[in-house]
Every structure is written in C-alpha cells, then in structure tokens.
Amino acid sequence: MEKKKIDGKMNSVASSPPNYVSILQLQERWMREKDRKLKKGDLVEREVKQQVNGQRRREEEEDVMKKVVEKSIEVPSVKLEEKGSRGGVLLGLVE
C-alpha cells in the first residue's frame, strides 16, 4: 500500500494490482466481442442462405434434366399396317 500525505495526515491508499482492468476497458472489450460475434453470425447466416439457394438451383436443374430425359426416353407409339407389297406386316411410327 502507498501512503499519501493529505492535510498533514498520513492516509493509506490502496494500490491497484498489476492485472487491474478498468470498467471502461471492460466495456470496450465487451463491445469488440459483441461486434465480432455479430459479424460471425452474419457470415454464418450468409453461408446458410448461399447453401440453401445453391441447393434450390441444383434441384431446379435436376428437375429440368429429368424432364429432358423423360422426353428423350418416351417410346413412340407403333401402328401396325397390314398393307405390304409382299403380304407382310409393316410397322409405322405414329406421332
């Protein structure tokens, strides 16, 4: 403890420990941590939105590809025609 002389009397004044942190320093530290957490939360939120949007795009692309494949796989109807030059059966495609 330090001793100060005030009005001719010796008064003891408590000295601050070496790891003393003022209220102002704590408030600043809390504000920085709060800002950091908000920024981190914003980044996570943006990443989630991008993933969701990317997944939607992939699903839409898959749907389009399925439709294209389905159209290309459609089996054309076959109509039997009995008029052949040799008496055989002719097959014709009907659209």
N, CA, C and O of each residue as an XYZ file, in Angstrom:
380
protein
N       0.827     -1.178      0.000
C       0.000      0.000      0.000
C       0.872      1.242      0.000
O       1.946      1.299      0.598
N       0.344      2.233     -0.708
C       1.036      3.507     -0.730
C       0.479      4.391      0.384
O      -0.670      4.250      0.803
N       1.299      5.275      0.831
C       0.835      6.227      1.840
C       0.972      7.617      1.264
O       2.031      7.994      0.762
N      -0.120      8.384      1.341
C      -0.114      9.753      0.855
C      -0.343     10.687      2.024
O      -1.047     10.365      2.981
N       0.249     11.807      1.921
C       0.079     12.789      2.980
C      -0.979     13.788      2.518
O      -0.769     14.539      1.566
N      -2.107     13.783      3.202
C      -3.189     14.690      2.871
C      -3.512     15.473      4.138
O      -3.749     14.890      5.196
N      -3.519     16.776      4.024
C      -3.804     17.664      5.156
C      -2.930     17.347      6.369
O      -3.388     17.419      7.510
N      -1.718     17.008      6.122
C      -0.787     16.774      7.207
C      -0.916     15.406      7.847
O      -0.156     15.082      8.759
N      -1.853     14.600      7.395
C      -2.039     13.250      7.955
C      -1.601     12.218      6.923
O      -1.696     12.449      5.718
N      -1.131     11.102      7.401
C      -0.748     10.016      6.511
C      -1.972      9.120      6.279
O      -2.496      8.511      7.211
N      -2.395      9.057      5.077
C      -3.522      8.181      4.712
C      -3.000      7.082      3.797
O      -2.152      7.318      2.938
N      -3.516      5.894      3.996
C      -3.078      4.795      3.124
C      -4.034      4.706      1.930
O      -5.255      4.753      2.077
N      -3.453      4.580      0.782
C      -4.220      4.452     -0.458
C      -3.890      3.093     -1.046
O      -2.724      2.734     -1.211
N      -4.936      2.346     -1.358
C      -4.712      1.016     -1.938
C      -4.180      1.166     -3.347
O      -4.720      1.926     -4.150
N      -3.142      0.453     -3.635
C      -2.605      0.495     -4.997
C      -3.333     -0.558     -5.826
O      -3.805     -1.566     -5.301
N      -3.412     -0.310     -7.096
C      -4.110     -1.269     -7.954
C      -3.165     -2.415     -8.306
O      -1.966     -2.206     -8.491
N      -3.708     -3.610     -8.396
C      -2.874     -4.759     -8.759
C      -2.417     -4.641    -10.213
O      -3.013     -3.900    -10.995
N      -1.372     -5.365    -10.572
C      -0.838     -5.239    -11.941
C      -1.825     -5.712    -13.016
O      -1.728     -5.279    -14.164
N      -2.764     -6.585    -12.669
C      -3.715     -7.071    -13.668
C      -5.050     -6.325    -13.600
O      -6.069     -6.841    -14.057
N      -5.051     -5.147    -13.047
C      -6.262     -4.339    -12.894
C      -6.784     -3.913    -14.268
O      -6.026     -3.476    -15.133
N      -8.092     -4.053    -14.439
C      -8.743     -3.639    -15.681
C      -9.866     -2.690    -15.297
O     -10.697     -3.003    -14.445
N      -9.881     -1.544    -15.924
C     -10.904     -0.555    -15.586
C     -12.249     -0.943    -16.204
O     -12.318     -1.766    -17.117
N     -13.298     -0.340    -15.691
C     -14.633     -0.582    -16.234
C     -14.690     -0.165    -17.699
O     -15.308     -0.847    -18.517
N     -14.059      0.933    -18.025
C     -14.041      1.405    -19.405
C     -13.367      0.380    -20.323
O     -13.845      0.112    -21.426
N     -12.252     -0.190    -19.855
C     -11.564     -1.202    -20.652
C     -12.446     -2.441    -20.825
O     -12.483     -3.032    -21.904
N     -13.155     -2.831    -19.764
C     -14.066     -3.974    -19.872
C     -15.177     -3.701    -20.870
O     -15.511     -4.564    -21.683
N     -15.751     -2.510    -20.814
C     -16.820     -2.157    -21.746
C     -16.322     -2.206    -23.189
O     -17.013     -2.715    -24.071
N     -15.137     -1.684    -23.423
C     -14.574     -1.718    -24.774
C     -14.357     -3.153    -25.235
O     -14.654     -3.503    -26.377
N     -13.838     -3.973    -24.340
C     -13.604     -5.382    -24.666
C     -14.925     -6.079    -24.982
O     -15.000     -6.845    -25.942
N     -15.967     -5.824    -24.190
C     -17.277     -6.444    -24.413
C     -17.873     -6.002    -25.746
O     -18.476     -6.801    -26.462
N     -17.698     -4.717    -26.071
C     -18.224     -4.205    -27.336
C     -17.507     -4.860    -28.526
O     -18.145     -5.214    -29.517
N     -16.187     -5.019    -28.426
C     -15.440     -5.678    -29.505
C     -15.889     -7.123    -29.661
O     -16.079     -7.597    -30.782
N     -16.059     -7.828    -28.544
C     -16.516     -9.217    -28.597
C     -17.916     -9.307    -29.190
O     -18.202    -10.203    -29.985
N     -18.784     -8.385    -28.805
C     -20.152     -8.367    -29.323
C     -20.134     -8.144    -30.834
O     -20.832     -8.838    -31.573
N     -19.338     -7.180    -31.291
C     -19.222     -6.914    -32.722
C     -18.682     -8.128    -33.469
O     -19.173     -8.481    -34.541
N     -17.672     -8.757    -32.891
C     -17.074     -9.943    -33.527
C     -18.110    -11.056    -33.657
O     -18.196    -11.712    -34.695
N     -18.899    -11.268    -32.596
C     -19.917    -12.322    -32.635
C     -21.005    -11.998    -33.648
O     -21.493    -12.889    -34.342
N     -21.390    -10.723    -33.738
C     -22.401    -10.329    -34.726
C     -21.896    -10.561    -36.141
O     -22.624    -11.071    -36.992
N     -20.638    -10.182    -36.390
C     -20.064    -10.389    -37.713
C     -19.989    -11.873    -38.039
O     -20.294    -12.285    -39.158
N     -19.585    -12.667    -37.066
C     -19.503    -14.109    -37.276
C     -20.889    -14.672    -37.560
O     -21.048    -15.509    -38.448
N     -21.895    -14.218    -36.811
C     -23.267    -14.665    -37.033
C     -23.762    -14.282    -38.410
O     -24.444    -15.069    -39.067
N     -23.422    -13.062    -38.864
C     -23.809    -12.623    -40.195
C     -23.163    -13.495    -41.269
O     -23.807    -13.859    -42.253
N     -21.887    -13.828    -41.075
C     -21.194    -14.675    -42.043
C     -21.842    -16.054    -42.120
O     -22.047    -16.595    -43.206
N     -22.162    -16.614    -40.956
C     -22.790    -17.938    -40.920
C     -24.148    -17.876    -41.601
O     -24.506    -18.771    -42.367
N     -24.906    -16.817    -41.321
C     -26.226    -16.671    -41.926
C     -26.121    -16.563    -43.446
O     -26.907    -17.172    -44.172
N     -25.147    -15.784    -43.924
C     -24.950    -15.653    -45.365
C     -24.574    -16.990    -45.998
O     -25.071    -17.338    -47.069
N     -23.697    -17.735    -45.334
C     -23.290    -19.040    -45.863
C     -24.476    -19.987    -45.946
O     -24.621    -20.718    -46.926
N     -25.327    -19.978    -44.923
C     -26.512    -20.847    -44.925
C     -27.434    -20.460    -46.075
O     -27.948    -21.330    -46.778
N     -27.646    -19.160    -46.272
C     -28.504    -18.707    -47.365
C     -27.930    -19.132    -48.714
O     -28.669    -19.561    -49.600
N     -26.606    -19.011    -48.867
C     -25.981    -19.417    -50.124
C     -26.140    -20.912    -50.353
O     -26.395    -21.346    -51.477
N     -25.992    -21.701    -49.294
C     -26.158    -23.144    -49.428
C     -27.589    -23.484    -49.820
O     -27.815    -24.327    -50.689
N     -28.560    -22.826    -49.179
C     -29.965    -23.082    -49.491
C     -30.260    -22.691    -50.935
O     -30.910    -23.440    -51.665
N     -29.782    -21.515    -51.348
C     -30.000    -21.072    -52.726
C     -29.323    -22.013    -53.719
O     -29.891    -22.325    -54.766
N     -28.124    -22.461    -53.399
C     -27.419    -23.396    -54.265
C     -28.155    -24.715    -54.377
O     -28.222    -25.310    -55.452
N     -28.711    -25.171    -53.258
C     -29.460    -26.427    -53.262
C     -30.721    -26.275    -54.101
O     -31.082    -27.188    -54.843
N     -31.395    -25.137    -53.995
C     -32.595    -24.896    -54.808
C     -32.248    -24.899    -56.288
O     -32.963    -25.485    -57.101
N     -31.136    -24.235    -56.636
C     -30.724    -24.204    -58.040
C     -30.436    -25.615    -58.552
O     -30.835    -25.980    -59.657
N     -29.733    -26.401    -57.728
C     -29.431    -27.780    -58.142
C     -30.712    -28.580    -58.333
O     -30.828    -29.349    -59.287
N     -31.680    -28.400    -57.425
C     -32.941    -29.124    -57.545
C     -33.678    -28.708    -58.818
O     -34.244    -29.550    -59.515
N     -33.668    -27.400    -59.118
C     -34.315    -26.926    -60.338
C     -33.621    -27.498    -61.566
O     -34.278    -27.912    -62.521
N     -32.291    -27.520    -61.541
C     -31.544    -28.075    -62.670
C     -31.836    -29.563    -62.818
O     -31.969    -30.059    -63.937
N     -31.937    -30.277    -61.703
C     -32.252    -31.706    -61.755
C     -33.643    -31.921    -62.344
O     -33.845    -32.837    -63.141
N     -34.608    -31.077    -61.953
C     -35.958    -31.199    -62.497
C     -35.957    -30.984    -64.003
O     -36.623    -31.713    -64.739
N     -35.208    -29.980    -64.464
C     -35.127    -29.706    -65.898
C     -34.499    -30.898    -66.612
O     -34.982    -31.324    -67.661
N     -33.427    -31.432    -66.044
C     -32.756    -32.576    -66.667
C     -33.671    -33.798    -66.700
O     -33.674    -34.545    -67.679
N     -34.445    -34.004    -65.639
C     -35.382    -35.136    -65.619
C     -36.402    -35.001    -66.742
O     -36.722    -35.976    -67.422
N     -36.912    -33.778    -66.934
C     -37.893    -33.555    -67.992
C     -37.282    -33.814    -69.364
O     -37.921    -34.405    -70.235
N     -36.038    -33.367    -69.553
C     -35.361    -33.585    -70.827
C     -35.167    -35.077    -71.064
O     -35.400    -35.574    -72.166
N     -34.742    -35.782    -70.032
C     -34.508    -37.224    -70.158
C     -35.821    -37.944    -70.420
O     -35.886    -38.844    -71.257
N     -36.875    -37.544    -69.699
C     -38.182    -38.189    -69.889
C     -38.668    -37.997    -71.324
O     -39.203    -38.930    -71.922
N     -38.488    -36.809    -71.877
C     -38.922    -36.563    -73.250
C     -38.106    -37.381    -74.238
O     -38.634    -37.852    -75.245
N     -36.826    -37.549    -73.951
C     -35.980    -38.291    -74.881
C     -36.204    -39.797    -74.780
O     -35.881    -40.534    -75.711
N     -36.755    -40.257    -73.659
C     -36.972    -41.694    -73.463
C     -38.358    -42.133    -73.904
O     -38.610    -43.329    -74.050
N     -39.263    -41.180    -74.118
C     -40.627    -41.560    -74.493
C     -40.592    -42.534    -75.661
O     -39.893    -42.325    -76.652
N     -41.359    -43.591    -75.516
C     -41.421    -44.613    -76.552
C     -42.503    -44.212    -77.542
O     -43.655    -44.015    -77.156
N     -42.148    -44.092    -78.797
C     -43.166    -43.726    -79.782
C     -44.168    -44.862    -79.956
O     -43.839    -46.042    -79.835
N     -45.401    -44.459    -80.244
C     -46.433    -45.475    -80.474
C     -46.154    -46.190    -81.787
O     -45.659    -45.587    -82.740
N     -46.467    -47.444    -81.830
C     -46.253    -48.234    -83.035
C     -47.617    -48.626    -83.594
O     -48.453    -49.175    -82.875
N     -47.837    -48.345    -84.870
C     -49.094    -48.690    -85.504
C     -48.817    -49.800    -86.510
O     -47.903    -49.711    -87.329
N     -49.606    -50.814    -86.428
C     -49.443    -51.921    -87.364
C     -50.195    -51.606    -88.651
O     -51.372    -51.246    -88.630
N     -49.513    -51.745    -89.737
C     -50.155    -51.574    -91.029
C     -50.061    -52.904    -91.756
O     -48.999    -53.523    -91.818
N     -51.152    -53.318    -92.286
C     -51.166    -54.642    -92.910
C     -50.946    -54.584    -94.415
O     -50.964    -55.621    -95.078
N     -50.744    -53.428    -94.947
C     -50.545    -53.321    -96.379
C     -49.064    -53.398    -96.680
O     -48.326    -52.433    -96.482
N     -48.658    -54.496    -97.136
C     -47.272    -54.663    -97.538
C     -47.227    -55.168    -98.961
O     -48.173    -55.803    -99.426
N     -46.148    -54.896    -99.651
C     -46.052    -55.321   -101.042
C     -45.898    -56.826   -101.153
O     -46.245    -57.398   -102.187
N     -45.405    -57.468   -100.151
C     -45.203    -58.912   -100.196
C     -46.167    -59.627    -99.263
O     -46.008    -60.821    -99.009
N     -47.136    -58.935    -98.763
C     -48.112    -59.587    -97.889
C     -47.687    -59.600    -96.435
O     -48.373    -60.199    -95.607
N     -46.575    -58.957    -96.097
C     -46.103    -58.934    -94.719
C     -46.708    -57.775    -93.943
O     -47.474    -56.967    -94.469
N     -46.344    -57.730    -92.714
C     -46.857    -56.679    -91.866
C     -45.797    -55.570    -91.773
O     -44.621    -55.838    -91.529
N     -46.233    -54.342    -91.971
C     -45.341    -53.196    -91.882
C     -45.577    -52.459    -90.569
O     -46.719    -52.309    -90.134
N     -44.547    -52.020    -89.968
C     -44.680    -51.243    -88.743
C     -44.397    -49.789    -89.085
O     -43.449    -49.474    -89.805
N     -45.229    -48.922    -88.561
C     -45.022    -47.493    -88.796
C     -45.076    -46.736    -87.478
O     -45.747    -47.166    -86.539
N     -44.406    -45.663    -87.408
C     -44.401    -44.844    -86.193
C     -45.525    -43.840    -86.275
O     -45.748    -43.211    -87.309
N     -46.227    -43.699    -85.174
C     -47.287    -42.709    -85.081
C     -46.852    -41.653    -84.101
O     -46.427    -41.961    -82.988
N     -46.957    -40.418    -84.508
C     -46.541    -39.345    -83.601
C     -47.744    -38.673    -83.023
O     -47.610    -37.739    -82.232
